[in-house]
Amino acid sequence: MKKTKTSHAVLGIVLGVAIGIITLFTIFFALVFLFFMGGPAKTYKDIKDYPKIFNENGIRTGYITFPEEIPEGTLETEFYHKYRDTLFSPTVQTYLKCKYTDVAFKKEILRLENTSKTYGNRKEVLKRDDEGKYNYPAYIAVENAADTYEYALITGDNEIVYIFTMYGDEVSLGFDKKYLPSDYMTEEGKEFGSGFSIYYATVSKDSISEDYSRDPNPEVRSGHSVIIGDDMVVVGVKLTSEGREEIVQVSYFKDSGDIKNGTETEYHDLDGTIFVDLKADYDNYTATLSYEENGVTKTKIYP
């Protein structure tokens, strides 16, 4: 009898430990899932929630093909928006279908025809489908660029469908696949900077600026930098309408490797001049900035 009680006790301990381990693994995998997948997705289907799409975080779009608000003269709408805050970048899909009156439709087509973004002296317009990849006439803002698409389709008489996807696979889409291009999510579009995007603004050899807004004339800023020992000199610039880089600030970061105790000194004496070049002088522990002022190239040494 004593032996039986001992056996039961041991069995109980083993079962308890097993249940505890299973529980811990379940919690662990649930936490991992939440970490990578960001928890439950937000889903909107009521057209009253349409304005909310413009307030999501981390989305690589200004929804420039979509109407900023549902236009007057809209007779019918279908709406679907799903947002999940997944690791690194959110997973998003937005679908809007509008049936317009004759007047509202013509006005919306005119808006799409004239939609553009100007970066300095470079103007980007909505791309058209010249290769027959879409089942309907298309106005394209983003195509196969870092797993992102945005476009408007003329799907019928006075009818327009607006699509945005970011990391959206065909299986989980909340709208008909007939609205996708034939080469949707192919491999060549997965690298950052590939494909077409109206939002990209390459400014200098040192960096790429992006502007995810509806602003047709955004101010595009970038910078040039050199490291000298533990310090760094950074020249902030903005792109002019002539396509040149106007200096807006020069910064000297002392002990740039020490974020907590490092210091920054700003210089604004060259603001408004044109950037030419920035070179490090490792022997003298300085940086030489070449700039143009009133058509004359000059130099200044920092710090």
C-alpha positions in Angstrom: 0.0 0.0 0.0 2.8 2.3 0.9 4.5 1.5 -2.4 1.4 2.3 -4.3 1.1 5.7 -2.7 4.7 6.4 -3.5 4.2 5.4 -7.1 1.2 7.7 -7.3 3.1 10.6 -5.8 6.0 10.1 -8.3 3.6 9.9 -11.2 1.9 13.1 -10.0 5.2 14.9 -9.8 6.1 13.7 -13.3 2.8 14.8 -14.7 3.0 18.1 -12.9 6.5 18.8 -14.4 5.3 17.7 -17.8 2.3 20.0 -17.7 4.5 22.8 -16.4 7.0 22.4 -19.3 4.2 22.2 -21.9 2.7 25.4 -20.3 6.0 27.2 -20.4 6.6 26.2 -24.1 3.0 27.3 -25.0 3.6 30.7 -23.3 7.0 31.0 -25.0 5.7 30.3 -28.5 2.8 32.6 -27.9 5.2 35.4 -26.9 7.3 34.6 -30.0 4.3 34.7 -32.2 3.2 38.1 -30.7 6.7 39.4 -31.1 6.9 38.5 -34.8 3.3 38.9 -35.8 2.4 41.8 -33.6 -0.8 40.4 -32.1 -4.3 40.6 -33.7 -4.7 42.6 -36.8 -6.9 45.7 -37.0 -9.5 45.3 -39.7 -11.9 47.9 -41.0 -14.8 47.4 -43.4 -17.1 50.3 -42.6 -16.5 53.2 -44.9 -16.8 55.5 -41.9 -13.4 54.2 -40.8 -11.8 55.2 -44.1 -9.9 58.2 -42.7 -8.1 55.9 -40.2 -5.9 54.4 -43.0 -4.0 57.7 -43.2 -2.9 57.5 -39.5 -1.3 54.1 -39.4 2.4 53.9 -38.4 5.3 52.6 -40.6 3.4 52.4 -43.9 5.4 53.1 -47.0 2.8 55.2 -48.8 1.0 58.5 -48.7 -2.0 56.8 -50.4 -1.5 59.3 -53.2 -3.7 57.3 -55.6 -6.5 57.0 -53.1 -8.9 60.0 -52.6 -8.1 62.0 -49.5 -11.7 61.7 -48.5 -14.7 60.0 -50.2 -15.6 62.4 -53.0 -19.0 64.0 -53.4 -20.8 62.1 -56.2 -19.8 58.7 -54.9 -22.8 56.4 -55.3 -21.5 53.1 -53.9 -18.4 52.0 -52.0 -16.7 48.8 -50.9 -13.9 49.1 -48.3 -11.5 46.8 -46.6 -8.4 47.6 -44.6 -6.3 45.3 -42.6 -3.2 46.4 -40.6 -1.0 44.1 -38.5 2.1 45.6 -36.7 4.5 42.8 -37.6 8.2 42.8 -36.8 10.3 45.5 -38.5 7.5 46.6 -40.9 3.7 46.3 -40.7 1.7 44.0 -43.0 -1.1 46.0 -44.7 -3.7 45.7 -47.3 -6.2 48.4 -48.3 -9.0 48.0 -50.8 -11.5 50.7 -51.9 -14.0 50.5 -54.6 -16.1 53.5 -55.7 -18.9 53.9 -58.1 -19.2 57.6 -59.2 -21.6 59.9 -60.9 -20.4 61.1 -64.4 -19.1 64.4 -63.0 -17.4 62.8 -59.9 -15.7 60.1 -62.1 -14.3 62.7 -64.6 -13.0 64.8 -61.7 -11.3 61.8 -60.1 -9.7 60.7 -63.4 -8.4 64.3 -63.8 -6.9 64.1 -60.3 -5.1 60.9 -61.1 -3.9 62.3 -64.4 -2.4 65.3 -62.7 -1.0 63.5 -59.6 2.7 64.0 -59.3 5.6 64.5 -56.9 8.5 66.9 -57.6 11.8 66.3 -55.9 14.0 69.3 -56.7 14.2 69.3 -60.4 12.9 65.8 -60.9 9.2 65.2 -61.4 7.5 61.8 -60.9 4.0 61.0 -62.2 1.8 58.0 -61.8 3.1 55.2 -64.0 0.7 53.6 -66.6 0.6 49.9 -67.4 2.4 49.6 -70.7 3.0 45.8 -70.4 -0.5 44.6 -69.9 0.2 43.2 -66.4 -3.1 44.5 -65.0 -6.6 43.4 -66.0 -7.8 47.0 -66.1 -6.3 50.4 -67.0 -4.0 51.3 -64.1 -2.5 54.4 -62.5 0.5 53.1 -60.5 2.2 54.9 -57.6 4.2 51.9 -56.3 4.9 48.6 -58.1 6.9 45.8 -56.8 9.0 48.1 -54.6 10.2 46.4 -51.4 7.1 44.2 -51.3 4.8 47.1 -51.7 2.1 48.1 -54.3 -0.2 51.0 -54.7 -2.4 51.7 -57.7 -5.8 52.7 -59.0 -7.7 50.6 -61.6 -10.5 51.8 -63.9 -12.7 48.7 -63.5 -15.9 49.7 -65.3 -18.2 52.6 -66.2 -17.6 55.3 -63.6 -15.9 52.7 -61.3 -12.5 52.9 -59.8 -10.7 50.3 -57.5 -7.9 51.5 -55.3 -5.4 49.0 -54.0 -2.5 49.2 -51.5 -0.6 46.1 -50.2 2.6 45.9 -48.1 3.9 42.3 -47.5 0.5 41.1 -48.7 0.5 37.5 -49.9 -2.2 36.3 -52.3 -3.7 33.8 -49.9 -4.6 36.3 -47.2 -5.9 39.1 -49.4 -9.4 40.5 -48.5 -10.3 41.3 -52.1 -10.5 39.6 -55.5 -7.2 38.5 -57.0 -8.3 39.8 -60.4 -7.2 43.2 -59.2 -3.6 42.1 -58.8 -0.9 42.5 -61.6 0.1 39.2 -63.2 3.6 39.4 -61.7 2.5 40.3 -58.2 5.2 39.8 -55.5 7.9 38.4 -57.8 11.4 38.0 -56.4 13.0 41.0 -58.2 10.8 43.4 -56.2 11.8 42.2 -52.8 15.0 44.3 -52.3 14.8 47.8 -51.0 15.1 50.3 -53.8 13.9 48.0 -56.5 10.7 48.3 -58.6 9.0 51.7 -59.1 7.8 54.1 -56.4 6.7 57.7 -56.8 7.8 58.2 -53.2 11.6 57.6 -53.6 13.8 60.7 -53.8 17.5 59.9 -54.3 19.5 62.9 -53.2 23.1 62.1 -52.9 25.7 59.3 -53.2 25.6 58.9 -49.4 21.9 58.3 -48.8 18.4 57.8 -50.1 15.6 60.1 -48.9 12.0 59.0 -48.9 8.8 61.0 -48.6 5.7 59.2 -47.9 3.3 62.1 -48.1 0.7 63.5 -50.5 2.7 66.7 -50.8 3.3 67.3 -54.5 6.4 69.4 -53.7 8.1 68.0 -50.6 11.3 69.4 -49.3 13.9 66.7 -49.7 16.8 66.6 -47.3 19.9 64.5 -47.0 23.4 64.7 -45.8 27.1 64.0 -46.4 29.5 62.9 -43.7 33.1 61.9 -43.0 34.5 60.3 -39.9 37.8 61.5 -38.4 39.0 59.3 -35.6 36.2 59.3 -33.0 34.5 62.4 -34.4 32.3 63.1 -37.4 31.4 66.0 -39.6 28.0 66.0 -41.2 26.7 68.4 -43.9 22.9 68.6 -44.1 21.5 69.6 -47.5 18.2 70.1 -49.3 17.5 69.6 -53.0 16.8 72.8 -54.9 14.5 73.2 -57.9 17.6 73.2 -60.1 18.6 69.8 -58.7 21.5 71.2 -56.6 22.2 70.6 -52.9 21.8 73.6 -50.7 23.6 73.5 -47.4 21.2 73.9 -44.4 23.5 73.0 -41.5 27.0 71.7 -40.7 27.4 69.6 -37.6 30.5 68.5 -35.7 30.0 65.4 -33.5 32.8 65.0 -31.0 33.3 61.5 -29.6 30.5 60.3 -32.0 31.0 56.7 -30.8 29.9 57.7 -27.4 26.2 58.6 -27.8 25.6 59.4 -24.1 28.6 61.7 -23.5 29.3 62.9 -27.1 28.7 66.5 -28.0 27.4 68.2 -31.1 28.3 71.7 -32.4 26.1 73.3 -35.2 27.4 75.8 -37.8 25.0 77.8 -39.9 27.4 80.3 -41.5 27.3 78.4 -44.9 23.5 78.0 -44.9 22.2 78.8 -48.4 25.4 78.0 -50.2 25.7 75.0 -52.6 27.5 71.8 -51.5 30.4 70.7 -53.7 32.4 68.1 -51.8 33.5 66.9 -48.3 36.8 65.3 -47.6 38.6 64.1 -44.5 42.1 65.1 -43.6 43.3 62.3 -41.3 46.7 63.8 -40.7 45.3 67.1 -39.4 42.2 65.5 -37.9 39.9 67.9 -39.8 37.3 67.8 -42.6 37.4 70.1 -45.7 34.1 71.3 -47.0 34.0 72.6 -50.6 31.0 74.8 -51.4 29.9 77.3 -54.0 28.9 80.9 -53.2 27.8 83.4 -55.9 29.3 81.1 -58.5 32.7 80.8 -56.8 33.9 77.6 -55.2 35.4 78.0 -51.8 36.6 75.8 -48.9 36.2 75.7 -45.2 37.8 73.5 -42.6 36.0 71.8 -39.7 36.1 71.8 -36.7 
